Amino acid sequence: MPQLDTSTWLTMIMSMFLVLFIIFQLKISKHNFYHNPELMTTKAPKQNTPWETKWTKIYLPLLLPL
């Protein structure tokens, strides 16, 4: 039964990492990034809910007379 030759695995793995690194560097270098991004102020819209305009009284069980 022949033995599995693993002598070239290290070379293949290292070359794969090198190629992947080069591919990612080329992909990232094609992106345009802003030099000084500015914050945009966002305002949350005011929602009128029915319970804000009504007077409501909450009765807690511990506050009820005996």
Residue frames as a rotation matrix with the C-alpha (Angstrom) as fourth column:
MET 1
0.585 0.811 0.000 0.00
0.811 -0.585 0.000 0.00
0.000 0.000 -1.000 0.00
PRO 2
-0.176 -0.730 0.660 1.59
0.658 -0.586 -0.473 3.34
0.733 0.351 0.583 -1.01
GLN 3
-0.294 -0.029 -0.955 2.27
0.865 -0.434 -0.253 6.04
-0.408 -0.900 0.153 1.52
LEU 4
0.763 0.580 0.284 0.69
0.642 -0.733 -0.228 9.48
0.076 0.356 -0.931 1.26
ASP 5
-0.317 -0.922 0.221 3.31
0.897 -0.367 -0.245 12.02
0.307 0.120 0.944 0.26
THR 6
0.723 0.613 -0.318 2.84
0.690 -0.661 0.295 15.10
-0.030 -0.433 -0.901 2.46
SER 7
-0.223 -0.927 -0.300 6.10
0.867 -0.330 0.374 16.85
-0.446 -0.176 0.877 1.65
THR 8
-0.756 -0.079 0.649 4.46
0.504 -0.703 0.502 19.43
0.417 0.707 0.572 -0.63
TRP 9
0.222 0.949 -0.222 1.57
0.905 -0.116 0.410 20.33
0.363 -0.292 -0.885 1.68
LEU 10
0.100 -0.242 -0.965 3.42
0.694 -0.678 0.243 23.11
-0.713 -0.694 0.100 3.46
THR 11
-0.886 -0.462 -0.037 4.36
0.269 -0.576 0.772 24.72
-0.378 0.674 0.635 0.15
MET 12
-0.525 0.762 0.378 0.77
0.587 0.003 0.810 24.50
0.616 0.647 -0.449 -1.11
ILE 13
0.359 0.680 -0.640 -0.72
0.933 -0.233 0.275 25.92
0.037 -0.696 -0.717 2.09
MET 14
-0.179 -0.509 -0.842 1.74
0.520 -0.775 0.359 28.82
-0.835 -0.373 0.404 2.22
SER 15
-0.969 -0.151 0.198 1.22
0.244 -0.426 0.871 29.67
-0.047 0.892 0.450 -1.43
MET 16
-0.159 0.981 0.115 -2.56
0.814 0.064 0.577 29.55
0.558 0.185 -0.809 -0.91
PHE 17
0.349 0.244 -0.905 -2.31
0.820 -0.546 0.169 32.04
-0.453 -0.801 -0.391 1.96
LEU 18
-0.618 -0.654 -0.436 -0.11
0.315 -0.714 0.625 34.31
-0.720 0.249 0.647 -0.13
VAL 19
-0.833 0.357 0.423 -2.53
0.409 -0.119 0.905 34.25
0.373 0.927 -0.047 -3.07
LEU 20
0.177 0.948 -0.265 -5.53
0.919 -0.063 0.389 34.89
0.352 -0.312 -0.882 -0.82
PHE 21
0.053 -0.242 -0.969 -3.74
0.661 -0.718 0.216 37.82
-0.748 -0.652 0.122 0.82
ILE 22
-0.899 -0.430 -0.083 -2.93
0.203 -0.577 0.791 39.34
-0.388 0.694 0.606 -2.58
ILE 23
-0.515 0.784 0.347 -6.51
0.633 0.075 0.771 38.88
0.578 0.616 -0.535 -3.81
PHE 24
0.375 0.682 -0.628 -7.97
0.927 -0.296 0.231 40.55
-0.028 -0.668 -0.743 -0.72
GLN 25
-0.290 -0.547 -0.785 -5.51
0.461 -0.799 0.386 43.41
-0.839 -0.250 0.484 -0.96
LEU 26
-0.965 -0.047 0.260 -6.48
0.260 -0.341 0.903 44.00
0.046 0.939 0.341 -4.59
LYS 27
-0.128 0.990 0.064 -10.19
0.808 0.067 0.585 43.90
0.575 0.127 -0.808 -3.73
ILE 28
0.343 0.240 -0.908 -9.80
0.841 -0.508 0.184 46.34
-0.418 -0.827 -0.376 -0.83
SER 29
-0.591 -0.683 -0.429 -7.64
0.428 -0.716 0.551 48.74
-0.684 0.142 0.716 -2.84
LYS 30
-0.761 0.336 0.555 -10.43
0.515 -0.206 0.832 49.25
0.394 0.919 -0.017 -5.40
HIS 31
0.257 0.888 -0.382 -12.82
0.956 -0.174 0.237 50.72
0.144 -0.426 -0.893 -2.82
ASN 32
-0.344 -0.269 0.900 -13.20
0.197 -0.957 -0.211 54.47
0.918 0.105 0.382 -2.45
PHE 33
0.015 0.284 -0.959 -13.22
0.995 0.089 0.042 55.57
0.097 -0.955 -0.281 1.17
TYR 34
0.762 0.279 0.585 -14.14
0.224 -0.960 0.166 59.04
0.608 0.005 -0.794 2.40
HIS 35
-0.304 -0.951 0.051 -11.24
0.327 -0.154 -0.932 60.92
0.895 -0.267 0.358 3.94
ASN 36
-0.994 0.024 0.109 -13.20
-0.108 -0.432 -0.895 62.86
0.025 -0.901 0.432 6.56
PRO 37
-0.397 0.912 -0.102 -16.66
0.605 0.344 0.718 61.43
0.690 0.223 -0.688 7.15
GLU 38
-0.825 0.203 0.528 -19.07
-0.446 -0.807 -0.387 63.86
0.347 -0.554 0.756 8.81
LEU 39
-0.823 0.564 -0.070 -21.79
0.468 0.602 -0.647 62.87
-0.323 -0.565 -0.760 11.21
MET 40
-0.607 0.725 0.326 -25.33
-0.018 -0.422 0.906 63.38
0.794 0.545 0.269 10.02
THR 41
-0.879 0.378 0.291 -27.86
-0.369 -0.152 -0.917 64.51
-0.302 -0.913 0.273 12.58
THR 42
-0.653 0.710 -0.263 -30.96
0.225 0.514 0.828 62.39
0.723 0.482 -0.496 12.53
LYS 43
-0.703 0.518 0.488 -34.18
-0.711 -0.485 -0.509 63.44
-0.027 -0.704 0.709 14.19
ALA 44
-0.889 0.458 0.031 -36.62
0.452 0.885 -0.109 60.85
-0.078 -0.083 -0.994 15.41
PRO 45
-0.536 0.755 0.379 -40.18
-0.102 -0.503 0.858 61.64
0.838 0.421 0.346 14.34
LYS 46
-0.859 0.302 0.413 -42.51
-0.469 -0.144 -0.871 62.52
-0.204 -0.942 0.265 17.20
GLN 47
-0.640 0.675 -0.367 -45.33
0.219 0.618 0.755 60.02
0.736 0.403 -0.544 17.44
ASN 48
-0.487 0.575 0.657 -48.51
-0.843 -0.506 -0.182 61.06
0.227 -0.643 0.732 19.18
THR 49
-0.809 0.225 -0.543 -49.87
0.273 0.962 -0.008 58.23
0.520 -0.154 -0.840 21.24
PRO 50
0.102 0.968 0.229 -53.39
0.135 -0.241 0.961 58.24
0.985 -0.068 -0.156 22.70
TRP 51
0.530 0.148 -0.835 -52.19
0.802 0.232 0.551 57.87
0.275 -0.961 0.004 26.29
GLU 52
-0.629 -0.773 -0.077 -50.08
0.763 -0.596 -0.252 61.02
0.149 -0.217 0.965 26.16
THR 53
-0.708 0.391 0.588 -53.09
-0.158 -0.900 0.407 63.30
0.688 0.195 0.699 25.83
LYS 54
0.382 0.905 -0.187 -55.39
-0.030 0.214 0.976 61.52
0.924 -0.368 0.109 28.30
TRP 55
-0.286 -0.361 0.887 -55.30
-0.913 -0.177 -0.367 61.68
0.290 -0.915 -0.279 32.07
THR 56
0.300 0.354 -0.886 -55.17
-0.107 0.935 0.337 58.19
0.948 -0.007 0.318 33.45
LYS 57
0.163 -0.197 0.967 -55.14
-0.983 -0.121 0.141 57.01
0.089 -0.973 -0.214 37.01
ILE 58
-0.148 -0.314 -0.938 -53.42
-0.261 0.927 -0.270 53.77
0.954 0.205 -0.219 37.88
TYR 59
0.580 0.391 0.714 -54.67
-0.798 0.097 0.595 51.83
0.163 -0.915 0.368 40.86
LEU 60
-0.487 -0.748 -0.450 -52.16
-0.508 0.662 -0.550 49.56
0.710 -0.039 -0.703 42.49
PRO 61
0.265 0.656 -0.707 -53.55
0.213 0.675 0.707 46.68
0.940 -0.338 0.038 44.58
LEU 62
-0.347 -0.463 -0.816 -51.49
0.876 0.151 -0.458 47.69
0.335 -0.873 0.353 47.60
LEU 63
-0.991 -0.067 0.119 -52.93
0.035 -0.966 -0.255 51.21
0.132 -0.248 0.960 47.62
LEU 64
-0.237 0.972 -0.006 -56.58
-0.044 -0.004 0.999 50.17
0.971 0.237 0.044 47.69
PRO 65
-0.355 0.146 0.924 -58.41
-0.905 -0.301 -0.300 50.70
0.234 -0.942 0.239 51.00
LEU 66
-0.950 -0.051 -0.307 -59.22
0.015 0.978 -0.208 47.61
0.311 -0.203 -0.929 53.05
